Amino acid sequence: MNKNTVKLVTPLIATSLVFASLAPAIVVNADEINNNTKVSALSVGILTDADILAANNYISFDINTKQFVVDSTIANIFPAEKVALVEEYVKQTNIELAGIKQDGSEVASAIDPTGHETVLTPILLRGAGVNSVTFHWNYARIKIKASSLKAALAIGFTISSVNVSSKVVASALAAAGVAAGLKNFKNGIWFDYNYVTGGFLSHAGLQ
């Protein structure tokens, strides 16, 4: 577990997953999306914390395709426009997943709403002081090691196809309680990032 965690908003991960056993699923694969084009942040609506907690019950991760899947019975609890919004988030996440490098240069994993983690790269470093990305269906947890933070503050940080601006890195450092000078700073930070809207989710801490 990460230490010195600063939590400023309600956590977005539910601890249970309920599926209708025979219900078909909506698979939004990256290879089915024309040109793998990401949507503009301005065109994506906002899901409330309550929406996300409810949607968690209808989303799973397919370890064979390495894609998130939306159960079609989500239409029983959400209106059509809300279903479409959830599917948009999952689609964008699956695009990110399809862009993960498999040459050993990246560390990436995916976590389903039950908390089960699937490793997506040849290795997964778990020690303190790593650069890595962990995908949830609607956001990513980014880890930046201390030696990479100076550059990240200057030009931003990129891992897989997730690009984090220097402004977001600075906000994450502040939320984690790290001074901008980075003195006496040993391992690194982690923070939660909405790569669809480009927003820092105000969860951050030290590795």
Solvent accessible surface area in square Angstrom, and as a share of the most:
residue,aa,sasa,rsa
1,M,234,1.04
2,N,37,0.19
3,K,148,0.63
4,N,102,0.52
5,T,54,0.31
6,V,45,0.26
7,K,132,0.56
8,L,111,0.55
9,V,68,0.39
10,T,75,0.43
11,P,65,0.41
12,L,21,0.10
13,I,64,0.33
14,A,15,0.12
15,T,128,0.74
16,S,61,0.40
17,L,45,0.23
18,V,98,0.56
19,F,75,0.31
20,A,49,0.38
21,S,109,0.70
22,L,170,0.85
23,A,26,0.20
24,P,96,0.61
25,A,55,0.42
26,I,54,0.27
27,V,68,0.39
28,V,23,0.13
29,N,31,0.16
30,A,4,0.03
31,D,126,0.66
32,E,118,0.53
33,I,27,0.14
34,N,128,0.66
35,N,142,0.73
36,N,71,0.36
37,T,81,0.47
38,K,88,0.37
39,V,45,0.26
40,S,66,0.43
41,A,45,0.35
42,L,175,0.87
43,S,82,0.53
44,V,13,0.08
45,G,34,0.32
46,I,127,0.64
47,L,14,0.07
48,T,74,0.43
49,D,56,0.29
50,A,72,0.56
51,D,18,0.09
52,I,10,0.05
53,L,71,0.36
54,A,30,0.24
55,A,0,0.00
56,N,3,0.01
57,N,40,0.21
58,Y,37,0.14
59,I,0,0.00
60,S,31,0.20
61,F,22,0.09
62,D,48,0.25
63,I,104,0.53
64,N,135,0.69
65,T,73,0.42
66,K,87,0.37
67,Q,13,0.06
68,F,0,0.00
69,V,13,0.07
70,V,0,0.00
71,D,7,0.04
72,S,33,0.21
73,T,26,0.15
74,I,0,0.00
75,A,65,0.50
76,N,121,0.62
77,I,79,0.40
78,F,22,0.09
79,P,71,0.45
80,A,84,0.65
81,E,125,0.56
82,K,49,0.21
83,V,17,0.10
84,A,58,0.45
85,L,28,0.14
86,V,0,0.00
87,E,43,0.19
88,E,39,0.18
89,Y,6,0.02
90,V,0,0.00
91,K,44,0.19
92,Q,5,0.02
93,T,0,0.00
94,N,0,0.00
95,I,11,0.06
96,E,3,0.01
97,L,13,0.07
98,A,62,0.48
99,G,35,0.34
100,I,15,0.08
101,K,109,0.46
102,Q,108,0.48
103,D,107,0.55
104,G,35,0.33
105,S,80,0.51
106,E,16,0.07
107,V,10,0.06
108,A,0,0.00
109,S,0,0.00
110,A,1,0.01
111,I,35,0.18
112,D,19,0.10
113,P,6,0.04
114,T,62,0.36
115,G,45,0.43
116,H,109,0.49
117,E,53,0.24
118,T,21,0.12
119,V,62,0.35
120,L,9,0.04
121,T,9,0.05
122,P,83,0.53
123,I,85,0.43
124,L,40,0.20
125,L,93,0.46
126,R,164,0.60
127,G,49,0.47
128,A,62,0.48
129,G,24,0.23
130,V,11,0.07
131,N,41,0.21
132,S,8,0.05
133,V,0,0.00
134,T,20,0.12
135,F,0,0.00
136,H,11,0.05
137,W,6,0.02
138,N,7,0.03
139,Y,5,0.02
140,A,0,0.00
141,R,59,0.21
142,I,0,0.00
143,K,46,0.19
144,I,0,0.00
145,K,75,0.32
146,A,25,0.19
147,S,96,0.62
148,S,22,0.14
149,L,0,0.00
150,K,162,0.69
151,A,56,0.44
152,A,1,0.01
153,L,50,0.25
154,A,77,0.60
155,I,149,0.75
156,G,11,0.11
157,F,23,0.09
158,T,85,0.49
159,I,12,0.06
160,S,14,0.09
161,S,35,0.22
162,V,1,0.00
163,N,96,0.49
164,V,4,0.02
165,S,56,0.36
166,S,37,0.24
167,K,163,0.69
168,V,14,0.08
169,V,0,0.00
170,A,45,0.35
171,S,45,0.29
172,A,0,0.00
173,L,5,0.02
174,A,74,0.57
175,A,15,0.12
176,A,7,0.05
177,G,67,0.64
178,V,19,0.11
179,A,75,0.58
180,A,88,0.68
181,G,55,0.53
182,L,37,0.18
183,K,171,0.72
184,N,163,0.84
185,F,40,0.17
186,K,171,0.72
187,N,43,0.22
188,G,1,0.01
189,I,0,0.00
190,W,4,0.01
191,F,0,0.00
192,D,3,0.02
193,Y,11,0.04
194,N,17,0.09
195,Y,24,0.09
196,V,11,0.07
197,T,40,0.23
198,G,36,0.34
199,G,25,0.24
200,F,46,0.19
201,L,38,0.19
202,S,28,0.18
203,H,10,0.04
204,A,0,0.00
205,G,0,0.00
206,L,42,0.21
207,Q,26,0.11
